[in-house]
Amino acid sequence: MRRVYLDNNATTPVLPEVLEAMRPYFGERFGNASSIHHHGQETRAAVERARESVAALLGCRASEIVFTSGGTEADNLAIFGLARAGDHVITSTIEHHAVLNACKHLEAKGCEVTCIPVDGRGLVDPADVKRAIRPNTRLIAIMFANNETGVVQPVAEIGRIGAEADIYFHTDAVQGAGKAVIDVNKVGCDLLAISGHKLHGPQGVGALYVRKGTQLEPLLYGGSHERSRRAGTENVPGIVGLGKAAELAIAGFERGDDQGMAAARDRLERELLEIEATGLNGADLNGERAPRVPNTTNIYFDGIDGEALIIALDLKGLAVSTGAACSSGAIEPSHVLTAMGLTRDRAKASIRFSFGKQNAPEDVDFALGLVATTVARLRELSPVWNKVPARTT
Ligand SMILES: Cc1ncc(COP(=O)(O)O)c(C=O)c1O
């Protein structure tokens, strides 16, 4: 059966070049990067080359990159590394749980947390961030791009606000890296998280950019790895893979791959909505008219249960998602979509399509045919669909 994968915000396949770059570090190049003999020097050199590549992707110095076990750890290191009891932290309602739940835990540890709402397009208003600042505000944590909608936040403005008020700014760029060109100096952030498996690198490796001079308390205590910012023997194959993925991402921007991806994404949403418009106008974009990363679209189909649609599509070979992978299977609607003002029903009727470098234009045709027929079939079976009013806006 033909299978098309349009769930690249959950994870991306490792590119063949990445796998090839990693392969020797599972075999003949096995040394511990802290060892001083030949084997250690070989892997140390590979780790430092990867650090240079990740730094090139983010426009920072190699010494400002700390390798972690992924995006979750990078977010946690930024948040727990800076905030102390009595501090105030500003975040947003649409963050990934790696940030939201870390902030919830901060509250239990005696910090105050303000969650900034978003508008109907899924955007944080920088003026709200400014208004939320208190004398004890230590950290602003607002994401670069949302994992469910792809909406890119006004991070440069937020960075300026943070810098003017002398407050640390962390941005979760797990869904931005490799999709949008990121320069930490243009963003004006002090900390920025990325994850290997969202940019065609391996799972279980990520990085935190830490601006020079930022004093972070480590999460892990042990050896003096990563300049004492993250103890533990390095995941050398993973780090090498992340470095290669960063190099390929840079080459992709130079070729304009992101524009090709945006064209495929735009065709999918345009044609899906055209098909819908000939029927009952029961679909629309979530996050419309907001800046977005080029690979993501999130669409609601009224009268449909998103989980049922995903299962039906999967049976026919199309992999998509209702939102964050870690909340799939949960019956609660997406916290991101409800924060944008969608009703519970519309949030539950929403599907995320996310492209990766491996997708071809034919994948759009495959998805178009399948989604249109499956939505129509599920609506026919629905006892409530005819009662759902057509969209009026
Ligand atoms: C925006 C965002 N932040 C953080 C994470 C967590 O990254 P990881 O899976 O590498 O722990 C994810 C993963 O879905 C994400 O989308």
The ligand as a Tripos MOL2 file, in Angstrom:
@<TRIPOS>MOLECULE
LIG
   16    16     1     0     0
SMALL
NO_CHARGES

@<TRIPOS>ATOM
      1 C1          7.4500   23.2290   19.9770 C.3       1 LIG1
      2 C2          8.0550   22.0130   20.5890 C.ar      1 LIG1
      3 N1          8.8390   22.1380   21.6680 N.ar      1 LIG1
      4 C3          9.4120   21.0860   22.2470 C.ar      1 LIG1
      5 C4          9.2160   19.8100   21.7730 C.ar      1 LIG1
      6 C5          9.8910   18.6580   22.4410 C.3       1 LIG1
      7 O1         10.9850   18.2040   21.6810 O.3       1 LIG1
      8 P1         11.5740   16.7310   21.8920 P.3       1 LIG1
      9 O2         10.5930   15.7910   21.2530 O.co2     1 LIG1
     10 O3         12.8920   16.7310   21.1830 O.co2     1 LIG1
     11 O4         11.7210   16.5140   23.3460 O.co2     1 LIG1
     12 C6          8.3880   19.6200   20.6630 C.ar      1 LIG1
     13 C7          8.0850   18.2700   20.1600 C.2       1 LIG1
     14 O5          7.0290   18.0210   19.6260 O.2       1 LIG1
     15 C8          7.8010   20.7520   20.0480 C.ar      1 LIG1
     16 O6          7.0160   20.6400   18.9750 O.3       1 LIG1
@<TRIPOS>BOND
     1     1     2 1
     2     2     3 ar
     3     2    15 ar
     4     3     4 ar
     5     4     5 ar
     6     5     6 1
     7     5    12 ar
     8     6     7 1
     9     7     8 1
    10     8     9 2
    11     8    10 1
    12     8    11 1
    13    12    13 1
    14    12    15 ar
    15    13    14 2
    16    15    16 1
@<TRIPOS>SUBSTRUCTURE
     1 LIG1         1 GROUP 0 **** ****
